[in-house]
């Protein structure tokens, strides 16, 4: 299926081209299609501590954010507007990397995130 994007190749896949197309999603950290599928069922839990005190924290790699925990408590996620006390606003850049905006500065948090390859945005030709 020449001339199609990887996303189109996946959507129109058949037994001939699917393995090659899926393997092309793998990044240099060995995260690929299987990693994405697994993390949709069991999101990765990453603990970040000793951070520079800031209301804005940027996740280290692309992925959907399912939850944020600060000081042992779940933090409600919002996607627009300014966060109130105890909330976090999550936005995504063109590469799919989430930015977390808190009401007050934080130096530690736990992120529940579906892992995606670092190259996912370019591989699947998407932008927010």
N, CA, C and O of each residue as an XYZ file, in Angstrom:
512
protein
N       0.832     -1.170      0.000
C       0.000      0.000      0.000
C       0.878      1.235      0.000
O       0.911      1.982      0.977
N       1.572      1.442     -1.073
C       2.484      2.572     -1.140
C       1.708      3.876     -1.238
O       0.577      3.906     -1.722
N       2.334      4.955     -0.768
C       1.719      6.259     -0.816
C       0.794      6.541      0.357
O       0.250      7.641      0.458
N       0.602      5.570      1.248
C      -0.253      5.769      2.408
C       0.589      6.076      3.644
O       1.754      5.685      3.718
N       0.007      6.767      4.598
C       0.696      6.996      5.869
C       0.679      5.703      6.672
O      -0.042      4.767      6.329
N       1.475      5.647      7.745
C       1.460      4.461      8.606
C       0.084      4.264      9.224
O      -0.393      3.135      9.347
N      -0.551      5.361      9.611
C      -1.888      5.254     10.179
C      -2.852      4.639      9.176
O      -3.630      3.752      9.528
N      -2.810      5.092      7.952
C      -3.672      4.511      6.913
C      -3.320      3.050      6.673
O      -4.211      2.223      6.475
N      -2.022      2.720      6.688
C      -1.607      1.322      6.516
C      -2.142      0.437      7.639
O      -2.556     -0.696      7.393
N      -2.136      0.954      8.882
C      -2.682      0.173      9.997
C      -4.188      0.019      9.832
O      -4.726     -1.076      9.992
N      -4.861      1.108      9.515
C      -6.319      1.054      9.364
C      -6.756      0.153      8.215
O      -7.818     -0.465      8.285
N      -5.958      0.072      7.171
C      -6.295     -0.738      5.997
C      -5.466     -2.020      5.934
O      -5.340     -2.631      4.872
N      -4.907     -2.423      7.064
C      -3.943     -3.518      7.098
C      -4.521     -4.852      6.654
O      -5.716     -5.129      6.757
N      -3.605     -5.649      6.161
C      -3.905     -7.044      5.869
C      -2.713     -7.861      6.350
O      -1.728     -7.300      6.829
N      -2.796     -9.135      6.229
C      -1.753    -10.020      6.753
C      -0.384     -9.757      6.128
O       0.640    -10.081      6.730
N      -0.355     -9.182      4.942
C       0.912     -8.945      4.262
C       1.696     -7.785      4.839
O       2.905     -7.901      5.036
N       1.034     -6.661      5.117
C       1.788     -5.468      5.516
C       1.710     -5.125      6.997
O       2.470     -4.271      7.454
N       0.837     -5.745      7.757
C       0.673     -5.368      9.154
C       1.944     -5.549      9.997
O       2.291     -4.631     10.739
N       2.649     -6.670      9.923
C       3.854     -6.818     10.750
C       4.900     -5.727     10.502
O       5.478     -5.203     11.454
N       5.142     -5.388      9.264
C       6.138     -4.358      8.946
C       5.681     -3.003      9.456
O       6.472     -2.248     10.022
N       4.402     -2.692      9.256
C       3.866     -1.406      9.693
C       3.924     -1.275     11.207
O       4.338     -0.234     11.716
N       3.520     -2.299     11.931
C       3.547     -2.231     13.389
C       4.970     -2.138     13.921
O       5.217     -1.404     14.877
N       5.902     -2.859     13.330
C       7.286     -2.793     13.805
C       7.911     -1.428     13.539
O       8.865     -1.043     14.215
N       7.387     -0.694     12.566
C       7.934      0.635     12.273
C       7.565      1.653     13.351
O       8.116      2.753     13.365
N       6.656      1.313     14.243
C       6.280      2.215     15.331
C       7.263      2.179     16.495
O       7.244      3.079     17.335
N       8.112      1.174     16.565
C       9.045      1.014     17.687
C      10.051      2.166     17.718
O      10.573      2.584     16.685
N      10.310      2.669     18.930
C      11.276      3.758     19.081
C      12.606      3.230     19.607
O      12.771      2.022     19.774
N      13.548      4.122     19.866
C      14.876      3.739     20.337
C      14.881      3.177     21.747
O      15.880      2.592     22.165
N      13.794      3.338     22.495
C      13.677      2.797     23.851
C      12.930      1.472     23.856
O      12.557      0.969     24.916
N      12.712      0.905     22.674
C      12.028     -0.367     22.476
C      10.574     -0.337     22.932
O      10.023     -1.358     23.343
N       9.947      0.855     22.858
C       8.506      0.954     23.068
C       7.848      0.928     21.702
O       8.263      1.652     20.797
N       6.831      0.103     21.546
C       6.156     -0.012     20.260
C       4.680     -0.308     20.439
O       4.094      0.009     21.475
N       4.078     -0.921     19.418
C       2.647     -1.179     19.407
C       2.223     -2.061     20.587
O       1.210     -1.790     21.231
N       2.983     -3.095     20.865
C       2.662     -3.984     21.989
C       2.709     -3.246     23.313
O       1.873     -3.489     24.183
N       3.670     -2.350     23.484
C       3.765     -1.541     24.696
C       2.516     -0.687     24.867
O       1.976     -0.568     25.966
N       2.062     -0.090     23.755
C       0.855      0.735     23.820
C      -0.350     -0.097     24.238
O      -1.111      0.316     25.113
N      -0.532     -1.268     23.621
C      -1.669     -2.114     23.962
C      -1.638     -2.540     25.426
O      -2.654     -2.473     26.119
N      -0.480     -2.973     25.891
C      -0.350     -3.417     27.275
C      -0.676     -2.286     28.238
O      -1.380     -2.499     29.225
N      -0.177     -1.091     27.967
C      -0.360      0.008     28.909
C      -1.772      0.578     28.886
O      -2.146      1.323     29.793
N      -2.562      0.245     27.873
C      -3.969      0.641     27.904
C      -4.718     -0.155     28.966
O      -5.648      0.354     29.592
N      -4.314     -1.397     29.165
C      -4.930     -2.230     30.195
C      -4.315     -2.020     31.558
O      -5.018     -2.032     32.569
N      -3.009     -1.827     31.595
C      -2.281     -1.619     32.850
C      -1.362     -0.408     32.660
O      -0.211     -0.559     32.251
N      -1.873      0.801     32.959
C      -1.039      1.996     32.771
C       0.229      1.929     33.610
O       0.231      1.399     34.720
N       1.296      2.474     33.060
C       2.564      2.534     33.787
C       2.446      3.552     34.909
O       1.888      4.633     34.718
N       2.962      3.214     36.061
C       2.978      4.115     37.204
C       4.407      4.610     37.374
O       5.313      3.829     37.664
N       4.600      5.899     37.193
C       5.934      6.479     37.321
C       5.927      7.492     38.452
O       5.062      8.366     38.502
N       6.889      7.376     39.359
C       7.002      8.299     40.481
C       8.113      9.289     40.167
O       9.234      8.904     39.835
N       7.781     10.568     40.279
C       8.750     11.642     40.046
C       8.931     12.395     41.355
O       7.975     12.934     41.912
N      10.176     12.427     41.842
C      10.475     13.129     43.089
C      11.681     14.028     42.881
O      12.395     13.907     41.886
N      11.900     14.932     43.829
C      13.059     15.820     43.776
C      13.024     16.767     42.598
O      14.071     17.185     42.103
N      11.822     17.111     42.140
C      11.690     18.000     40.987
C      11.869     19.456     41.405
O      11.699     19.803     42.574
N      12.208     20.287     40.451
C      12.233     21.720     40.702
C      10.809     22.142     41.022
O       9.875     21.799     40.297
N      10.643     22.891     42.114
C       9.316     23.322     42.531
C       8.687     24.187     41.457
O       9.188     25.269     41.148
N       7.580     23.708     40.886
C       6.937     24.415     39.789
C       5.479     23.999     39.688
O       5.110     22.895     40.087
N       4.644     24.898     39.147
C       3.249     24.531     38.887
C       3.148     23.747     37.587
O       2.137     23.089     37.342
N       4.182     23.807     36.746
C       4.188     23.114     35.454
C       5.214     21.993     35.471
O       6.383     22.210     35.792
N       4.768     20.794     35.122
C       5.657     19.643     35.015
C       5.401     18.979     33.660
O       4.251     18.799     33.261
N       6.474     18.619     32.958
C       6.361     17.981     31.645
C       6.766     16.514     31.776
O       7.835     16.201     32.301
N       5.906     15.621     31.297
C       6.202     14.191     31.352
C       7.396     13.882     30.450
O       7.655     14.619     29.499
N       8.126     12.801     30.736
C       9.337     12.497     29.969
C       9.105     11.901     28.585
O      10.017     11.893     27.759
N       7.892     11.399     28.318
C       7.635     10.795     27.005
C       6.147     10.870     26.685
O       5.337     11.132     27.574
N       5.778     10.643     25.426
C       4.371     10.709     25.041
C       3.533      9.632     25.721
O       4.044      8.582     26.110
N       2.261      9.903     25.854
C       1.350      8.907     26.383
C       0.118      9.542     26.988
O       0.155     10.676     27.464
N      -0.973      8.798     26.964
C      -2.214      9.281     27.549
C      -2.119      9.234     29.058
O      -1.670      8.235     29.619
N      -2.534     10.296     29.722
C      -2.519     10.354     31.177
C      -3.866      9.856     31.694
O      -4.918     10.391     31.345
N      -3.812      8.823     32.529
C      -5.014      8.260     33.131
C      -5.219      8.746     34.557
O      -6.342      8.736     35.060
N      -4.149      9.170     35.210
C      -4.276      9.618     36.592
C      -3.030     10.308     37.079
O      -1.929     10.070     36.582
N      -3.220     11.172     38.065
C      -2.119     11.877     38.713
C      -2.361     11.779     40.217
O      -3.477     11.980     40.696
N      -1.303     11.469     40.946
C      -1.381     11.347     42.398
C      -0.354     12.290     43.006
O       0.814     12.277     42.618
N      -0.788     13.105     43.955
C       0.108     14.016     44.676
C      -0.122     13.793     46.163
O      -1.260     13.815     46.631
N       0.948     13.579     46.897
C       0.884     13.364     48.354
C      -0.114     12.261     48.706
O      -0.855     12.374     49.683
N      -0.128     11.201     47.910
C      -0.957     10.046     48.190
C      -2.425     10.178     47.820
O      -3.215      9.278     48.104
N      -2.806     11.291     47.189
C      -4.214     11.500     46.831
C      -4.379     11.648     45.323
O      -3.566     12.288     44.656
N      -5.449     11.044     44.795
C      -5.784     11.234     43.380
C      -6.105     12.702     43.137
O      -6.768     13.351     43.946
N      -5.625     13.212     42.012
C      -5.871     14.600     41.651
C      -6.812     14.609     40.440
O      -6.501     13.997     39.417
N      -7.954     15.291     40.541
C      -8.850     15.365     39.380
C      -8.164     16.045     38.197
O      -7.472     17.049     38.360
N      -8.368     15.480     36.999
C      -7.761     16.008     35.777
C      -8.789     16.869     35.053
O      -9.943     16.474     34.886
N      -8.347     18.066     34.621
C      -9.168     18.904     33.758
C      -8.400     19.108     32.454
O      -7.183     18.929     32.405
N      -9.117     19.482     31.409
C      -8.477     19.631     30.098
C      -8.598     21.039     29.536
O      -8.095     21.316     28.447
N      -9.253     21.919     30.257
C      -9.395     23.307     29.808
C      -9.498     24.204     31.034
O      -9.884     23.755     32.114
N      -9.152     25.461     30.861
C      -9.248     26.415     31.949
C      -8.096     26.295     32.925
O      -7.147     25.543     32.704
N      -8.193     27.037     33.996
C      -7.157     27.035     35.028
C      -7.541     26.053     36.127
O      -8.703     25.994     36.531
N      -6.577     25.289     36.609
C      -6.895     24.328     37.660
C      -7.184     25.022     38.987
O      -6.528     25.998     39.351
N      -8.165     24.508     39.690
C      -8.447     24.965     41.052
C      -7.540     24.185     41.996
O      -6.825     23.278     41.571
N      -7.571     24.537     43.258
C      -6.785     23.815     44.255
C      -7.149     22.338     44.202
O      -8.328     21.982     44.208
N      -6.144     21.489     44.150
C      -6.372     20.051     44.124
C      -6.679     19.472     42.754
O      -7.023     18.295     42.650
N      -6.562     20.274     41.695
C      -6.777     19.798     40.329
C      -5.484     19.920     39.534
O      -4.552     20.615     39.939
N      -5.443     19.230     38.392
C      -4.330     19.352     37.451
C      -4.902     19.454     36.044
O      -5.804     18.704     35.670
N      -4.374     20.373     35.288
C      -4.766     20.493     33.876
C      -3.735     19.748     33.042
O      -2.532     19.943     33.217
N      -4.201     18.897     32.138
C      -3.312     18.133     31.269
C      -3.515     18.603     29.829
O      -4.635     18.622     29.319
N      -2.414     18.981     29.189
C      -2.426     19.314     27.768
C      -1.353     18.470     27.098
O      -0.464     17.940     27.765
N      -1.437     18.347     25.783
C      -0.491     17.526     25.032
C       0.121     18.367     23.928
O      -0.576     19.145     23.276
N       1.438     18.211     23.711
C       2.072     18.914     22.602
C       1.905     18.104     21.317
O       1.289     17.038     21.323
N       2.453     18.609     20.232
C       2.288     17.955     18.930
C       2.892     16.559     18.888
O       2.506     15.752     18.042
N       3.832     16.252     19.783
C       4.455     14.928     19.830
C       3.715     13.983     20.774
O       4.109     12.826     20.923
N       2.634     14.469     21.420
C       1.882     13.626     22.341
C       2.414     13.618     23.754
O       1.982     12.803     24.570
N       3.361     14.525     24.071
C       3.941     14.596     25.413
C       3.042     15.462     26.296
O       2.758     16.610     25.952
N       2.592     14.919     27.436
C       1.711     15.688     28.300
C       2.461     16.705     29.164
O       3.577     16.464     29.623
N       1.808     17.845     29.365
C       2.261     18.857     30.317
C       1.202     18.946     31.391
O       0.010     19.032     31.095
N       1.639     18.926     32.648
C       0.739     18.994     33.783
C       0.838     20.387     34.393
O       1.936     20.865     34.677
N      -0.300     21.035     34.594
C      -0.341     22.357     35.208
C      -1.132     22.242     36.506
O      -2.328     21.953     36.494
N      -0.446     22.473     37.625
C      -1.067     22.398     38.945
C      -1.408     23.805     39.424
O      -0.855     24.779     38.913
N      -2.305     23.926     40.392
C      -2.649     25.223     40.991
C      -1.483     25.736     41.822
O      -1.172     26.927     41.803
N      -0.839     24.831     42.553
C       0.296     25.183     43.396
C       1.511     24.363     42.963
O       1.373     23.286     42.382
N       2.684     24.881     43.250
C       3.926     24.197     42.862
C       4.024     22.829     43.531
O       3.634     22.654     44.686
N       4.551     21.866     42.783
C       4.788     20.521     43.302
C       6.239     20.138     43.042
O       6.865     20.638     42.108
N       6.762     19.252     43.870
C       8.114     18.735     43.672
C       8.100     17.222     43.510
O       9.142     16.608     43.280
N       6.909     16.618     43.630
C       6.790     15.170     43.475
C       5.367     14.822     43.068
O       4.411     15.457     43.513
N       5.234     13.808     42.219
C       3.917     13.304     41.832
C       4.093     11.928     41.228
O       5.192     11.541     40.830
N       3.001     11.199     41.167
C       2.962      9.905     40.495
C       2.070     10.053     39.276
O       0.978     10.616     39.359
N       2.534      9.551     38.156
C       1.816      9.651     36.897
C       1.398      8.254     36.451
O       2.233      7.355     36.349
N       0.108      8.072     36.185
C      -0.400      6.838     35.593
C      -0.610      7.137     34.122
O      -1.487      7.920     33.756
N       0.198      6.511     33.281
C       0.240      6.900     31.877
C       0.357      5.685     30.977
O       1.073      4.732     31.283
N      -0.363      5.735     29.855
C      -0.200      4.724     28.821
C       1.070      5.052     28.044
O       1.213      6.155     27.517
N       1.972      4.112     27.975
C       3.243      4.344     27.293
C       3.057      4.334     25.786
O       2.352      3.485     25.239
N       3.691      5.280     25.129
C       3.699      5.325     23.665
C       5.135      5.512     23.210
O       5.944      6.081     23.943
N       5.464      5.047     22.027
C       6.803      5.285     21.491
C       7.066      6.791     21.375
O       6.152      7.563     21.087
N       8.306      7.199     21.599
C       8.671      8.616     21.479
C       8.358      9.160     20.093
O       8.129     10.359     19.931
N       8.346      8.300     19.114
C       8.154      8.719     17.722
C       6.708      8.584     17.255
O       6.444      8.653     16.054
N       5.759      8.392     18.184
C       4.385      8.078     17.794
C       3.735      9.169     16.955
O       3.028      8.856     15.997
N       3.952     10.431     17.283
C       3.295     11.514     16.548
C       3.722     11.507     15.084
O       2.887     11.595     14.184
N       5.020     11.403     14.858
C       5.516     11.380     13.485
C       5.112     10.086     12.780
O       4.785     10.097     11.593
N       5.135      8.986     13.502
C       4.816      7.700     12.880
C       3.354      7.630     12.434
O       3.044      7.068     11.383
N       2.474      8.197     13.229
C       1.046      8.123     12.898
C       0.501      9.421     12.347
O      -0.705      9.545     12.134
N       1.359     10.381     12.113
C       0.967     11.629     11.447
C      -0.181     12.335     12.157
O      -1.172     12.706     11.527
N      -0.047     12.519     13.470
C      -1.122     13.245     14.150
C      -0.578     14.462     14.856
O       0.618     14.565     15.126
N      -1.467     15.371     15.146
C      -1.167     16.544     15.951
C      -2.417     16.842     16.749
O      -3.520     16.501     16.321
N      -2.264     17.477     17.911
C      -3.450     17.745     18.730
C      -4.404     18.703     18.039
O      -5.453     19.034     18.591
